[in-house]
Amino acid sequence: MPETTTARQFWIRRPGHGEILTADLGPRQEDQVLVRTMYSGISRGTESLVFRGEVPPSQYEAMRAPFQEGEFPSPIKYGYSSVGKVMVGPEHLVDRTVFCLYPHQDYYYVAAADVTLVPDGVPANRAVLAANMETAVNAVWDARPTVGDRIVVVGAGVLGLLVAWICRQIPGAQVTAVDINPARRTVADKLGVAFAVEPPQNAEADLVIHASGQPEGLASALTLAGVEATIVELSWYGNRLVSLPLGEAFHSRRLTVRSSQVARLHPERSPRWTPSRRLALALDLLQESSFDALMTGESPFADLPEVLKRLSREQPTNTLCHRIRF
C-alpha cells in the first residue's frame, strides 16, 4: 500500500467545542509502523472532563495521554483507545490488528513497540475496551481482594462492571455492583455480576470499590465498608471539590480510603510487570463475547465532535462505551 501523507485528527479547539482537522503525517521513521484506524473508544468520564476543560492546572502533566498533542485546557488532541490494522512496518505486524493508546485519528505513525497485538479471539470492535480493562486490572491489583471477600462496587459504568467481573472470578467472593440507574442491571446480568439499585443494608463489606464518578457515590461507599475495611477510589473529579462525611463511622470503623490510578503499577508488581505486559493481559481478558454488552453506541468518525459534546453534557446517562467507527 502506498503510504498516506495526511491524516484526519480530532481536536478539542476550545472547552466544549471539537473539530476534525487534516494534518500532514510527515515522513515515517525506520522503527515506525503505519496504522489505519478501524475503531476508537471514548473514555466517557475522563474525555468528558477534558472536553469541558475541567482538568486542574496542577494535573496538566499527570493527565497527559501517551500521544497527546497540544496542551491543557486547549487546543488539544486527546484520547487513548485506538484499534487498527498495521499497513506498513515489520513483516510480523503487517496486516495484523493492533491496539494503541492513541487519540482519535484515522492514520498514524508510532514505534512498533507502541502497538500491542490484539489476540485472534478478540474482535477489533471489542478491543477498544482494552484501556478500560487495563485500568480495571490495575484497580484490582491495588484493591487486593482475596478468597471469600464481600465486595461491593459502587458505580456500574464500564470501569465498575469490569472490576466487578474480575473480582467475580475469585473463589468464594460475593460481588455486588450498585448503581442508581436500573438500566445497568441488564448489562450486569450478561456479565454474570449481581446488581442492586440500592446499597445493600448492613453490607459489612471487606472491600468497597468506588467508580461512579460522583461524590455521593463515594459517601455511600463509606457506609458499606466493614470494620478496618478499605475503600478504593477509582473516580477522578477534575477540578470539582468533594465533600465526605468523615465525622460519622469513618474513624470508629478505622476505614481506609485508597486511590488507584492506571499510570502507576502497584509497587509489588512493578519489579516484574510493565505497562505493556499489563495491556497484553487486558486484551487477552476480553475474549468473552459478554463484554459486547458494554457497547451502547457507535458513530462514524465524522460525528465525533457532536457525539462528545452530547456525552459530556448527559447526566445521568445510559451510555457505557461509545465506539467510533472509521
MARSE-900719 format. One line per 8 residues: number of its first residue (from 0); their letters; for each residue x, y, z of N, C-alpha, C, CB. Coordinates in steps of 0.1 Angstrom, whole numbers, plus 5000, padded with zeros to 4 digits. Glycine has a CB too. Example, Ala and Ser with C-alpha at 12.3 -4.5 7.8 and 13.67 -1.06 7.14 Angstrom:
0 = AS = 5132:4943:5078:5123:4955:5078:5132:4967:5078:5113:4955:5090  5128:4978:5071:5137:4989:5071:5129:5000:5079:5141:4994:5057
//
This chain:
0 = MPETTTAR = 5008:4988:5000:5000:5000:5000:5009:5012:5000:4991:5000:5012  5006:5022:4991:5013:5035:4992:5010:5042:5005:5010:5044:4980  5021:5048:5011:5019:5054:5024:5011:5067:5022:5032:5056:5031  5001:5069:5031:4994:5082:5031:5002:5093:5036:4981:5080:5039  4999:5105:5032:5007:5116:5037:4999:5125:5047:5012:5125:5025  4986:5123:5048:4978:5132:5056:4969:5123:5065:4970:5142:5048  4964:5129:5076:4955:5122:5085:4945:5132:5090:4963:5116:5097  4933:5126:5093:4922:5134:5099:4923:5131:5114:4908:5129:5094
8 = QFWIRRPG = 4923:5142:5122:4925:5142:5136:4914:5149:5143:4939:5148:5140  4910:5144:5155:4900:5151:5163:4907:5159:5174:4891:5141:5170  4904:5172:5174:4910:5182:5183:4899:5189:5191:4919:5192:5176  4902:5191:5204:4893:5200:5212:4899:5214:5210:4893:5196:5227  4892:5222:5202:4897:5235:5199:4896:5245:5210:4890:5241:5186  4885:5244:5218:4883:5252:5230:4874:5243:5239:4878:5266:5227  4873:5246:5252:4864:5238:5260:4850:5238:5255:4864:5244:5274  4845:5225:5253:4831:5223:5248:4830:5224:5233:4823:5234:5253
16 = HGEILTAD = 4841:5225:5225:4840:5225:5211:4851:5217:5204:4841:5240:5206  4847:5207:5197:4857:5198:5190:4856:5200:5175:4856:5184:5194  4867:5197:5168:4867:5197:5153:4876:5186:5148:4872:5211:5148  4873:5182:5136:4881:5172:5129:4890:5180:5119:4873:5161:5121  4903:5179:5120:4912:5187:5112:4921:5177:5104:4921:5196:5121  4926:5182:5093:4936:5174:5085:4950:5179:5087:4932:5175:5070  4959:5170:5089:4973:5173:5092:4982:5165:5084:4976:5172:5107  4994:5170:5082:5005:5163:5075:5011:5153:5084:5016:5173:5069
24 = LGPRQEDQ = 5012:5140:5080:5018:5130:5088:5034:5131:5089:5015:5116:5083  5039:5137:5079:5054:5137:5078:5060:5124:5074:5060:5141:5092  5073:5123:5073:5079:5110:5069:5079:5100:5080:5094:5113:5065  5078:5087:5076:5078:5076:5085:5093:5073:5089:5071:5064:5080  5095:5072:5102:5109:5068:5107:5110:5053:5106:5111:5072:5122  5123:5049:5106:5126:5035:5103:5120:5025:5113:5141:5033:5103  5118:5029:5125:5113:5020:5135:5098:5021:5137:5120:5023:5149  5091:5029:5128:5077:5031:5130:5068:5022:5121:5074:5046:5127
32 = VLVRTMYS = 5056:5021:5125:5046:5014:5117:5035:5024:5113:5039:5002:5125  5029:5022:5102:5017:5030:5098:5004:5022:5102:5017:5033:5083  4996:5028:5110:4984:5022:5114:4972:5029:5108:4982:5022:5130  4963:5021:5102:4950:5026:5097:4939:5022:5108:4946:5020:5083  4933:5032:5114:4924:5030:5125:4911:5024:5120:4921:5043:5132  4906:5014:5127:4893:5008:5124:4883:5013:5134:4895:4992:5125  4886:5013:5147:4877:5018:5157:4885:5026:5168:4869:5006:5164  4878:5035:5174:4884:5041:5187:4873:5041:5197:4890:5055:5185
40 = GISRGTES = 4876:5042:5209:4866:5042:5220:4867:5055:5228:4868:5030:5229  4856:5060:5232:4855:5072:5240:4855:5068:5255:4843:5081:5237  4866:5073:5262:4866:5071:5277:4858:5082:5283:4881:5070:5282  4845:5079:5285:4835:5089:5287:4838:5098:5299:4821:5083:5289  4842:5093:5310:4845:5101:5322:4856:5110:5320:4847:5092:5334  4868:5105:5317:4880:5114:5315:4878:5123:5303:4892:5105:5314  4874:5118:5292:4873:5126:5280:4863:5137:5281:4871:5117:5268  4852:5134:5289:4842:5145:5291:4848:5156:5299:4830:5139:5298
48 = LVFRGEVP = 4856:5153:5309:4863:5163:5318:4873:5171:5309:4870:5157:5330  4880:5164:5301:4890:5171:5292:4882:5180:5282:4899:5161:5284  4871:5175:5276:4864:5182:5266:4858:5195:5272:4852:5173:5261  4854:5194:5285:4848:5206:5292:4859:5215:5297:4839:5202:5303  4871:5212:5296:4882:5220:5301:4883:5220:5316:4880:5234:5297  4880:5208:5323:4880:5207:5337:4891:5200:5344:4867:5201:5341  4902:5199:5336:4915:5194:5342:4922:5205:5350:4924:5188:5331  4924:5203:5363:4930:5214:5371:4945:5216:5367:4930:5210:5386
56 = PSQYEAMR = 4950:5228:5367:4964:5231:5363:4974:5222:5370:4967:5245:5365  4971:5218:5382:4981:5210:5390:4983:5196:5384:4977:5209:5404  4973:5192:5375:4973:5179:5370:4976:5178:5355:4960:5172:5372  4980:5190:5349:4982:5190:5335:4993:5180:5330:4987:5204:5331  5003:5178:5338:5014:5169:5334:5009:5155:5337:5027:5172:5341  5003:5152:5348:4999:5139:5352:4988:5133:5343:4994:5139:5366  4980:5142:5337:4969:5137:5328:4973:5137:5314:4957:5146:5330  4985:5139:5310:4989:5138:5296:4987:5124:5291:5004:5142:5294
64 = APFQEGEF = 4980:5123:5279:4979:5110:5273:4992:5106:5265:4967:5110:5263  4995:5094:5263:5008:5090:5257:5011:5097:5244:5008:5075:5255  5001:5099:5235:5004:5106:5222:4997:5119:5221:5001:5096:5211  4994:5125:5232:4987:5138:5232:4995:5148:5224:4985:5143:5246  4988:5157:5217:4994:5169:5211:4986:5181:5217:4993:5169:5196  4993:5192:5218:4987:5204:5224:4988:5203:5239:4972:5205:5219  4982:5214:5245:4983:5215:5260:4970:5218:5266:4993:5226:5264  4967:5213:5278:4955:5216:5285:4954:5231:5288:4954:5208:5299
72 = PSPIKYGY = 4943:5237:5288:4930:5231:5285:4927:5229:5270:4919:5239:5291  4933:5237:5261:4930:5235:5247:4939:5246:5240:4915:5237:5244  4941:5244:5227:4936:5232:5218:4945:5220:5222:4938:5235:5203  4938:5208:5220:4944:5196:5224:4939:5184:5216:4942:5193:5239  4948:5175:5213:4944:5162:5207:4945:5151:5218:4953:5158:5194  4934:5145:5222:4934:5137:5234:4926:5124:5231:4928:5144:5246  4930:5113:5237:4923:5101:5236:4934:5089:5238:4916:5099:5223  4929:5077:5240:4938:5066:5243:4932:5053:5241:4944:5067:5257
80 = SSVGKVMV = 4924:5051:5231:4918:5038:5228:4916:5036:5213:4905:5036:5236  4926:5032:5206:4926:5031:5192:4929:5017:5188:4936:5041:5185  4921:5011:5179:4923:4998:5173:4924:4999:5158:4912:4988:5177  4935:4994:5152:4936:4995:5138:4944:4984:5132:4943:5008:5134  4947:4985:5119:4955:4975:5112:4968:4981:5108:4947:4969:5100  4979:4973:5109:4992:4978:5105:4993:4977:5090:5004:4970:5112  4996:4988:5083:4996:4988:5069:5011:4987:5064:4990:5001:5063  5020:4993:5071:5034:4994:5068:5042:4992:5080:5038:5007:5060
88 = GPEHLVDR = 5052:4983:5080:5061:4980:5091:5067:4967:5090:5053:4981:5104  5072:4962:5102:5079:4948:5101:5069:4938:5097:5083:4945:5116  5074:4927:5090:5066:4917:5084:5057:4910:5094:5075:4907:5077  5061:4908:5106:5053:4901:5116:5041:4910:5121:5061:4897:5128  5041:4923:5117:5030:4931:5122:5021:4935:5110:5036:4944:5128  5026:4935:5098:5017:4940:5086:5005:4931:5085:5026:4939:5073  4994:4938:5084:4980:4932:5082:4975:4927:5096:4980:4921:5072  4982:4929:5107:4977:4924:5120:4969:4936:5126:4989:4920:5129
96 = TVFCLYPH = 4959:4932:5134:4951:4941:5142:4959:4944:5155:4937:4936:5145  4960:4957:5158:4967:4961:5170:4959:4972:5178:4981:4967:5166  4963:4973:5190:4958:4983:5199:4969:4993:5202:4952:4977:5212  4965:5006:5203:4975:5016:5207:4968:5027:5215:4981:5022:5194  4975:5032:5225:4970:5043:5233:4971:5056:5226:4978:5044:5247  4963:5057:5215:4965:5069:5206:4951:5076:5205:4969:5064:5191  4952:5090:5203:4939:5097:5202:4931:5093:5189:4943:5112:5201  4920:5100:5188:4911:5097:5176:4917:5102:5163:4896:5103:5179
104 = QDYYYVAA = 4921:5094:5155:4928:5098:5142:4928:5086:5132:4943:5102:5145  4926:5089:5120:4924:5078:5110:4936:5071:5106:4917:5083:5098  4948:5078:5105:4961:5071:5102:4971:5077:5111:4965:5073:5087  4981:5069:5116:4991:5075:5124:5004:5066:5123:4987:5077:5138  5015:5073:5126:5028:5066:5128:5031:5065:5143:5039:5073:5120  5035:5053:5147:5041:5051:5160:5052:5041:5160:5029:5047:5171  5060:5040:5170:5070:5030:5170:5064:5016:5171:5080:5032:5182  5070:5006:5165:5064:4993:5165:5062:4988:5180:5074:4983:5158
112 = ADVTLVPD = 5071:4993:5189:5070:4989:5203:5058:4994:5210:5082:4992:5210  5051:5004:5203:5040:5011:5210:5026:5005:5206:5040:5026:5206  5026:4995:5198:5014:4988:5194:5014:4974:5201:5012:4987:5179  5002:4969:5205:5000:4956:5211:4991:4948:5202:4995:4958:5225  4996:4936:5199:4987:4927:5190:4974:4924:5197:4995:4914:5187  4963:4924:5190:4950:4920:5195:4949:4905:5193:4939:4928:5188  4946:4897:5204:4945:4883:5202:4935:4879:5191:4942:4876:5215  4937:4868:5185:4927:4863:5175:4913:4862:5180:4932:4850:5169
120 = GVPANRAV = 4911:4859:5192:4898:4857:5198:4891:4869:5202:4899:4848:5209  4897:4881:5200:4891:4894:5203:4888:4902:5191:4900:4902:5213  4876:4904:5187:4873:4912:5175:4877:4926:5177:4858:4912:5172  4881:4933:5166:4886:4947:5167:4876:4956:5174:4889:4952:5153  4863:4954:5171:4853:4964:5177:4852:4962:5192:4840:4962:5170  4856:4950:5198:4856:4948:5212:4869:4953:5218:4853:4934:5216  4880:4953:5211:4893:4956:5216:4894:4970:5221:4903:4953:5205  4885:4979:5217:4885:4993:5222:4884:4993:5237:4874:5001:5215
128 = LAANMETA = 4879:4983:5243:4878:4982:5258:4891:4980:5265:4868:4971:5261  4902:4978:5257:4914:4974:5264:4919:4984:5274:4925:4972:5253  4918:4997:5271:4923:5007:5281:4915:5006:5294:4922:5021:5275  4901:5004:5292:4893:5003:5304:4896:4990:5312:4878:5002:5300  4899:4979:5305:4902:4967:5312:4916:4968:5318:4902:4955:5302  4925:4975:5312:4938:4977:5318:4937:4985:5331:4948:4984:5309  4928:4995:5331:4926:5002:5344:4919:4994:5354:4917:5015:5341  4910:4985:5350:4903:4976:5359:4913:4966:5366:4892:4969:5352
136 = VNAVWDAR = 4922:4961:5357:4932:4952:5363:4941:4959:5373:4941:4946:5351  4945:4971:5370:4953:4978:5379:4946:4981:5392:4958:4992:5373  4933:4984:5391:4925:4987:5402:4924:4975:5412:4911:4992:5398  4922:4963:5406:4921:4951:5414:4934:4948:5420:4917:4939:5405  4945:4950:5413:4959:4949:5420:4960:4958:5432:4970:4952:5410  4955:4971:5431:4956:4980:5442:4946:4976:5453:4952:4994:5437  4935:4971:5449:4925:4967:5460:4928:4954:5467:4911:4966:5453  4935:4945:5461:4939:4932:5467:4928:4924:5473:4950:4935:5477
144 = PTVGDRIV = 4917:4921:5466:4907:4913:5471:4912:4899:5473:4894:4913:5462  4905:4891:5481:4910:4877:5483:4898:4868:5484:4919:4876:5495  4901:4855:5486:4891:4844:5486:4880:4847:5496:4898:4830:5489  4868:4846:5492:4857:4847:5501:4852:4861:5505:4860:4840:5514  4859:4872:5500:4856:4885:5504:4842:4889:5500:4866:4895:5497  4836:4898:5508:4824:4905:5504:4828:4918:5497:4814:4908:5516  4825:4919:5485:4830:4931:5477:4818:4938:5471:4840:4926:5465  4818:4951:5473:4807:4960:5467:4814:4970:5458:4799:4967:5478
152 = VVGAGVLG = 4810:4970:5445:4815:4980:5435:4804:4991:5433:4819:4974:5422  4806:5003:5437:4797:5014:5436:4799:5021:5423:4798:5024:5448  4789:5020:5414:4791:5026:5401:4793:5015:5390:4803:5036:5400  4782:5013:5383:4782:5002:5373:4784:5008:5359:4769:4994:5374  4794:5017:5357:4798:5021:5344:4807:5010:5338:4805:5035:5344  4814:5014:5327:4823:5004:5321:4834:4999:5331:4830:5010:5308  4840:5009:5338:4851:5005:5347:4846:4997:5359:4858:5018:5352  4835:5002:5365:4830:4994:5376:4826:4980:5373:4818:5002:5382
160 = LLVAWICR = 4819:4978:5361:4815:4965:5357:4827:4956:5354:4805:4966:5345  4837:4961:5348:4849:4953:5345:4856:4949:5358:4859:4961:5336  4857:4958:5368:4863:4955:5381:4854:4944:5387:4864:4968:5390  4841:4946:5387:4832:4936:5393:4834:4922:5387:4818:4940:5393  4835:4922:5373:4837:4909:5366:4850:4902:5370:4837:4912:5351  4861:4910:5371:4874:4904:5376:4872:4898:5390:4885:4914:5375  4867:4906:5399:4865:4902:5413:4857:4889:5414:4860:4913:5421  4847:4888:5405:4838:4876:5405:4845:4863:5402:4827:4878:5395
168 = QIPGAQVT = 4857:4864:5396:4865:4852:5393:4871:4846:5405:4875:4855:5382  4872:4854:5416:4879:4849:5429:4870:4839:5436:4882:4861:5438  4875:4828:5439:4867:4817:5446:4860:4823:5459:4875:4805:5449  4847:4820:5460:4840:4824:5472:4837:4838:5473:4848:4820:5483  4842:4847:5465:4839:4861:5466:4824:4864:5463:4848:4869:5456  4818:4873:5471:4805:4878:5469:4805:4892:5464:4796:4877:5482  4802:4894:5451:4804:4906:5445:4791:4912:5440:4814:4905:5432  4789:4925:5444:4777:4932:5440:4780:4945:5434:4767:4934:5452
176 = AVDINPAR = 4775:4948:5422:4776:4962:5416:4764:4970:5420:4778:4960:5401  4766:4982:5424:4755:4991:5428:4755:5003:5419:4756:4995:5443  4743:5006:5414:4742:5018:5405:4727:5023:5406:4746:5015:5390  4725:5036:5407:4712:5042:5408:4704:5041:5395:4713:5057:5412  4711:5037:5384:4705:5036:5371:4701:5021:5369:4714:5040:5359  4688:5018:5370:4683:5004:5369:4686:4998:5355:4669:5003:5372  4689:5006:5345:4692:5000:5332:4705:4992:5332:4692:5011:5321  4713:4995:5342:4726:4988:5342:4725:4973:5346:4736:4995:5352
184 = RTVADKLG = 4713:4970:5352:4711:4956:5356:4712:4946:5344:4697:4954:5362  4707:4950:5333:4707:4941:5321:4722:4938:5317:4700:4947:5309  4730:4948:5317:4744:4946:5314:4751:4937:5324:4752:4959:5312  4749:4941:5337:4755:4933:5348:4751:4918:5347:4750:4939:5361  4738:4916:5344:4734:4902:5342:4742:4894:5331:4719:4901:5339  4744:4901:5320:4751:4895:5309:4766:4892:5313:4751:4904:5297  4771:4900:5322:4785:4897:5327:4785:4888:5339:4791:4910:5331  4773:4883:5344:4773:4874:5355:4776:4881:5368:4782:4863:5353
192 = VAFAVEPP = 4773:4894:5369:4776:4902:5381:4763:4905:5388:4784:4915:5378  4762:4902:5401:4750:4906:5409:4748:4921:5409:4751:4901:5423  4736:4926:5409:4733:4941:5407:4723:4945:5417:4729:4944:5393  4724:4957:5422:4715:4964:5431:4714:4978:5428:4718:4961:5446  4702:4984:5429:4700:4998:5427:4702:5005:5441:4685:5001:5422  4698:4999:5452:4700:5004:5465:4712:4997:5471:4688:5003:5474  4721:5004:5478:4732:4998:5485:4727:4987:5495:4741:5008:5492  4733:4976:5496:4729:4965:5505:4729:4970:5519:4738:4953:5504
200 = QNAEADLV = 4718:4967:5527:4718:4970:5541:4728:4962:5549:4703:4969:5546  4735:4968:5558:4744:4961:5567:4754:4953:5559:4736:4952:5577  4759:4959:5549:4768:4952:5539:4781:4946:5546:4772:4961:5528  4786:4954:5555:4799:4950:5562:4809:4944:5552:4795:4939:5573  4811:4952:5541:4819:4947:5531:4834:4947:5535:4818:4956:5518  4841:4936:5530:4855:4936:5532:4863:4946:5524:4861:4921:5530  4857:4949:5512:4863:4958:5502:4852:4965:5495:4872:4950:5493  4853:4978:5494:4844:4986:5485:4852:4993:5475:4836:4996:5494
208 = IHASGQPE = 4848:4993:5462:4855:4999:5452:4845:5009:5446:4860:4989:5441  4849:5022:5445:4841:5033:5440:4845:5037:5426:4841:5045:5450  4835:5037:5417:4837:5041:5403:4826:5048:5397:4841:5028:5395  4818:5055:5405:4806:5062:5400:4809:5075:5394:4795:5063:5410  4820:5081:5398:4824:5095:5393:4816:5106:5400:4821:5096:5378  4808:5102:5410:4800:5112:5417:4804:5112:5432:4785:5109:5416  4805:5123:5439:4809:5124:5453:4799:5116:5461:4810:5138:5457  4786:5117:5458:4776:5110:5465:4779:5094:5466:4762:5112:5460
216 = GLASALTL = 4784:5089:5455:4788:5075:5454:4799:5072:5464:4792:5071:5440  4808:5081:5465:4819:5078:5475:4814:5079:5489:4830:5088:5473  4805:5088:5492:4799:5089:5505:4791:5076:5508:4790:5101:5506  4784:5071:5498:4777:5058:5500:4787:5047:5503:4768:5055:5488  4798:5047:5496:4808:5036:5497:4813:5036:5512:4820:5039:5488  4814:5047:5518:4819:5047:5532:4809:5040:5541:4821:5062:5537  4796:5040:5538:4786:5034:5547:4786:5019:5545:4773:5040:5544  4792:5014:5534:4791:5000:5531:4803:4992:5536:4791:4998:5516
224 = AGVEATIV = 4813:4999:5540:4826:4992:5544:4825:4987:5559:4838:5001:5543  4830:4975:5561:4830:4969:5575:4842:4975:5582:4831:4954:5574  4843:4970:5595:4854:4975:5603:4868:4972:5597:4853:4969:5618  4877:4981:5597:4890:4980:5592:4891:4977:5577:4898:4969:5599  4880:4980:5570:4879:4977:5555:4885:4988:5547:4864:4975:5551  4887:4986:5534:4893:4996:5525:4883:5000:5515:4906:4990:5519  4883:5013:5512:4875:5018:5500:4885:5023:5490:4865:5030:5505  4885:5017:5478:4894:5021:5467:4887:5030:5458:4899:5008:5460
232 = ELSWYGNR = 4892:5042:5456:4886:5053:5448:4892:5053:5434:4888:5066:5455  4883:5050:5424:4888:5050:5410:4883:5062:5403:4882:5038:5403  4873:5069:5408:4867:5081:5402:4877:5093:5402:4854:5085:5408  4877:5100:5391:4885:5112:5390:4876:5124:5388:4896:5111:5379  4877:5135:5396:4868:5145:5397:4872:5158:5390:4864:5149:5411  4884:5158:5384:4889:5170:5377:4890:5181:5387:4879:5175:5366  4884:5193:5385:4886:5204:5394:4874:5206:5404:4887:5217:5386  4866:5195:5405:4855:5196:5414:4859:5192:5428:4844:5186:5410
240 = LVSLPLGE = 4854:5199:5438:4856:5196:5452:4847:5185:5457:4855:5209:5461  4852:5176:5465:4844:5165:5470:4843:5166:5486:4851:5152:5466  4831:5166:5490:4828:5167:5505:4824:5153:5510:4817:5177:5508  4830:5148:5521:4827:5135:5526:4823:5135:5541:4839:5126:5524  4814:5126:5545:4810:5126:5559:4820:5118:5568:4796:5120:5560  4832:5124:5570:4842:5117:5578:4840:5118:5593:4856:5123:5574  4829:5125:5597:4826:5126:5611:4817:5115:5616:4820:5139:5614  4813:5106:5607:4804:5096:5611:4811:5083:5615:4793:5093:5600
248 = AFHSRRLT = 4810:5072:5608:4816:5059:5612:4830:5058:5607:4808:5048:5608  4835:5068:5600:4848:5067:5593:4859:5063:5603:4852:5080:5586  4860:5070:5615:4870:5068:5625:4867:5056:5633:4872:5080:5633  4855:5054:5638:4852:5043:5647:4854:5029:5640:4838:5044:5652  4852:5029:5627:4854:5017:5619:4868:5016:5614:4844:5016:5607  4876:5026:5616:4890:5026:5612:4891:5023:5597:4899:5016:5620  4884:5030:5589:4884:5028:5574:4896:5034:5567:4871:5033:5568  4899:5028:5556:4910:5033:5548:4904:5036:5534:4922:5023:5547
256 = VRSSQVAR = 4907:5049:5529:4904:5052:5515:4917:5053:5507:4896:5066:5515  4917:5045:5497:4929:5044:5489:4926:5048:5474:4935:5030:5490  4935:5056:5468:4933:5059:5454:4940:5049:5445:4939:5073:5451  4935:5048:5433:4941:5039:5423:4941:5046:5410:4933:5025:5422  4952:5046:5403:4953:5053:5390:4962:5045:5381:4959:5067:5392  4958:5043:5369:4964:5034:5360:4979:5038:5356:4956:5032:5347  4982:5050:5358:4996:5055:5354:5007:5048:5362:4996:5070:5355  5003:5043:5374:5013:5037:5383:5009:5022:5385:5014:5044:5396
264 = LHPERSPR = 5019:5014:5384:5018:4999:5388:5018:4998:5403:5028:4991:5381  5011:4988:5408:5012:4985:5423:5027:4982:5426:5003:4974:5427  5033:4988:5437:5047:4986:5439:5051:4971:5440:5050:4993:5452  5042:4962:5444:5046:4948:5445:5046:4942:5431:5036:4941:5454  5040:4948:5421:5040:4943:5407:5052:4949:5399:5027:4946:5400  5056:4961:5402:5065:4969:5393:5078:4962:5391:5067:4982:5398  5083:4954:5400:5096:4947:5397:5095:4937:5386:5101:4940:5409  5083:4932:5383:5082:4921:5373:5073:4925:5361:5076:4909:5379
272 = WTPSRRLA = 5063:4935:5364:5054:4938:5353:5057:4952:5347:5040:4939:5359  5054:4953:5334:5055:4966:5327:5041:4970:5322:5065:4965:5315  5039:4982:5319:5026:4986:5313:5023:4978:5300:5026:5001:5309  5033:4975:5292:5030:4967:5280:5025:4953:5283:5042:4967:5271  5031:4947:5294:5027:4933:5298:5012:4934:5303:5036:4927:5308  5009:4945:5311:4996:4946:5317:4986:4948:5306:4996:4958:5326  4989:4956:5295:4980:4959:5284:4977:4946:5276:4985:4969:5275  4988:4938:5274:4986:4925:5267:4976:4916:5275:4999:4918:5265
280 = LALDLLQE = 4978:4916:5289:4968:4909:5297:4954:4914:5296:4973:4909:5312  4952:4927:5296:4939:4933:5294:4932:4928:5281:4940:4948:5295  4940:4928:5270:4934:4924:5257:4931:4909:5258:4944:4927:5246  4939:4901:5264:4936:4887:5265:4923:4884:5273:4948:4879:5271  4921:4892:5283:4909:4890:5291:4896:4893:5284:4910:4899:5304  4897:4900:5272:4885:4904:5265:4880:4893:5255:4888:4917:5257  4884:4881:5258:4879:4870:5249:4864:4868:5249:4887:4857:5252  4858:4870:5261:4844:4867:5262:4835:4876:5255:4840:4867:5277
288 = SSFDALMT = 4825:4870:5247:4816:4878:5240:4806:4886:5248:4808:4869:5230  4805:4883:5261:4796:4890:5270:4800:4905:5272:4796:4884:5284  4813:4908:5269:4817:4922:5270:4811:4931:5260:4833:4922:5269  4806:4925:5249:4799:4933:5239:4787:4941:5245:4795:4924:5227  4782:4936:5256:4771:4943:5262:4775:4957:5267:4765:4935:5274  4788:4959:5269:4793:4972:5273:4792:4983:5262:4807:4971:5279  4790:4978:5250:4790:4987:5238:4775:4992:5237:4795:4980:5225  4773:5005:5240:4759:5010:5239:4757:5020:5228:4756:5017:5252
296 = GESPFADL = 4767:5022:5219:4765:5031:5208:4777:5031:5199:4762:5045:5213  4775:5034:5186:4786:5035:5177:4783:5047:5167:4788:5022:5169  4792:5054:5163:4791:5066:5154:4802:5066:5145:4789:5079:5162  4800:5072:5133:4812:5074:5123:4821:5085:5129:4807:5078:5109  4833:5085:5125:4843:5094:5129:4839:5109:5127:4857:5092:5123  4832:5111:5116:4828:5125:5112:4819:5131:5123:4821:5125:5099  4812:5122:5130:4802:5127:5140:4808:5129:5154:4790:5117:5141  4821:5126:5155:4827:5126:5169:4826:5140:5176:4841:5123:5168
304 = PEVLKRLS = 4828:5151:5169:4826:5164:5177:4812:5165:5183:4828:5176:5167  4802:5162:5176:4788:5163:5182:4786:5152:5192:4778:5163:5171  4791:5140:5190:4789:5129:5199:4795:5132:5213:4795:5116:5194  4808:5137:5213:4814:5140:5225:4808:5152:5232:4829:5143:5223  4803:5162:5225:4796:5173:5231:4783:5168:5238:4791:5183:5220  4776:5158:5232:4764:5153:5238:4768:5145:5250:4756:5144:5228  4778:5136:5249:4781:5127:5260:4786:5135:5272:4792:5117:5256  4793:5146:5270:4799:5154:5281:4788:5162:5288:4809:5164:5275
312 = REQPTNTL = 4776:5163:5282:4765:5170:5289:4755:5161:5295:4758:5179:5279  4754:5148:5291:4744:5139:5296:4746:5135:5310:4743:5127:5287  4736:5137:5318:4737:5133:5333:4723:5132:5338:4745:5143:5341  4718:5120:5342:4725:5107:5341:4724:5102:5326:4719:5097:5350  4731:5091:5324:4731:5086:5310:4731:5071:5310:4743:5091:5303  4726:5065:5299:4726:5051:5298:4738:5047:5289:4713:5046:5291  4746:5056:5285:4758:5053:5277:4769:5046:5285:4764:5066:5271  4774:5036:5280:4786:5029:5286:4798:5032:5277:4784:5014:5288
320 = CHRIRF = 4802:5023:5268:4813:5026:5259:4806:5030:5246:4822:5013:5257  4810:5042:5241:4805:5046:5228:4817:5045:5218:4800:5061:5228  4815:5037:5208:4826:5033:5199:4825:5043:5186:4824:5019:5194  4837:5046:5181:4838:5054:5169:4843:5045:5158:4848:5067:5171  4836:5046:5147:4839:5037:5135:4846:5046:5124:4826:5031:5129  4857:5040:5119:4865:5047:5109:4863:5041:5095:4880:5048:5112
//
